Amino acid sequence: MAVGYVLINVEPGKEHEVYLAVKDMDHVVDATLLFGDHDLIVKLEAESLATIAKSVVEAIRQVPGIIDTKTLAGAEL
């Protein structure tokens, strides 16, 4: 099982709208609004990192109001 986290920055005032759009997407297991450098963090779980990357590019980044994303891949040691 692959795990990834996506840090998201959104247009001012769009935080809740973006949160509602991403929280129920496929592979999203948690979404939390943040204070600080990023507006939202989303945790994804899938069979592979490729599936997570596809979800970020094809679904999350397509949400209106998202300015920037940073994807972090979970490490398996």
N, C-alpha and C positions, 0 to 999 in steps of 0.2 A: 504494500500500500504506500503510495507516494503522498506526501503532504507538502503544500505550498501556502505561503502567505502573500497577500497582495496589499501593499500600502497604497492608498488612493488619495489624491488631492482633487477637490472639486471646485466649481465656481462658487463664489460666496452666495449663501442662501440656498444652495442646492443639496446640502448635506443629507437632509432627511429624505428627499426625493430619490437620491442615488442609493441610499441605504435600502429603501423599500424595493428598488429595482433589482438590487443584487442579492439580497438576503435569501431568496427562494430559488436562485438559479441552480442548475445541475452542478453537483460536486461541491457546492458551498455548504459547509457544516457550521460556520459561525461568521457573524458580521458584527462589528462593534464600532460605534462612532467614537472618535478620539478628540482630545484637545492637544494641541502641539503642532509639530511639523507636518503631520498628516491628518486628514479628516476622517479616514475610515480604514479599518483593517479587516480583511476577509481571509478566512481559513478555508482552504480547499483540500479535499481528499479524493484521490482517484487511483486507478490501477497503475498509472505511469506518470512521470513528469511531463511527457509529451501531451497527455490528455489535459493536464493542468494548464500547460502553455496554450493549448488550443482553446480552452475555456476563457483564458485571460484575453487572448487576441480576438476571438470571434464573438464573445459575449460581453465580458466585463468592459473592455475598452470601447465598446460600441454604445454604452449607456450615455445619453445626452447629459451634459453637465460635468463629466469627468475630464479633468485637465491633464492629469499625469498619473501613471502607475509605476510601482516598483515591485517586482515579483521576487520573493525569496523562496528558495527550494529547501525543504527540510532534509537534513543529512541522516543517513542510516549508517551507524558505526558498528 
